[in-house]
Amino acid sequence: MLAAYHAHQGMTGRGNSAFTTAAHSFLRRWPAVQAWAQEPLRVQLAANTATHPFITFLLVTGRLHPGWDYLVHRKFSSL
């Protein structure tokens, strides 16, 4: 999954060390990424801005399926 994210970062030119570190931290806490979608909304919305690109990557590649409550509350400026 990280290899795919790094490839995506390379294609879009949007990668940086903060995004990479955030992706690693996310996967350490939720190695099964869909488990994150089971967290309370307050936990999901507490993700820092460096983690947002990884979460968005997971969403648009079909690896993560959060509830509508997250999708409604989260601002997706890059989309």
N, C-alpha and C positions, 0 to 999 in steps of 0.2 A: 504494500500500500504506500509506503514511504517512497519507494522507487517511482511509482506512478505519479505521486505528488511532485517529486523533484523534476520529473520529465515535464509535467504540466507547468511548473514554475519556469523551466527553461524555455518552453514554447511561448509562454506569455511574457517573459521578461519581468515577472513580478516577484521573483523569489528574493529573500534576504535571510540573514542568519536569525533574526527574531521570529520569522514565520516558521523556519525549520525547527528551532528550539521549541516553539509552541506546539508544533505537530508531534514532536517526540514526547513532550509532556502530556499531551492529550492521550496518546496511545499508551503511555505508561499507566495512566489512571483508568482508561477504558480500552483495554486491548481488543475487546469485542466492541467495536464502535457503536453498534446499535444499543448497547447498554446505556450509553449516554442519553439516548432518546427516552429512556425510562426514568431518568432523573427528574426531580421536580423542576418546574419552569424557572424558579429562582436560581437554581444551579446552572441550568442551560444558559440563561441570560447573563450570568456572571462571567462567562468566558471573556477573556480580555481581547482587545482589538487585534493582537498578533495571532490569536487562535481563529478569528473569524474567517480568514482565507482558507484555512484547512477545513473548517466545518462546511464552508460553501463548496469547496472541492468535493467533499464527501457527499453532499446533497446532489450536486449536478451530475455526479458520476454514478448515482444510484446506490451508494454504499451506506447511506444514512437516511432514515425516514422518521424525522421527528413529527410530533403532533402539530395540528393546526395552530394551537396556542403559541408555539414557538415561532412558526412561520409568520403569524400575524404580528407578533411583538418585535421581531428582529428586523432591523433596517438593512436591506441588501443594496447598498449604494453601487456596488460593482456590477450588478445585474441591470 
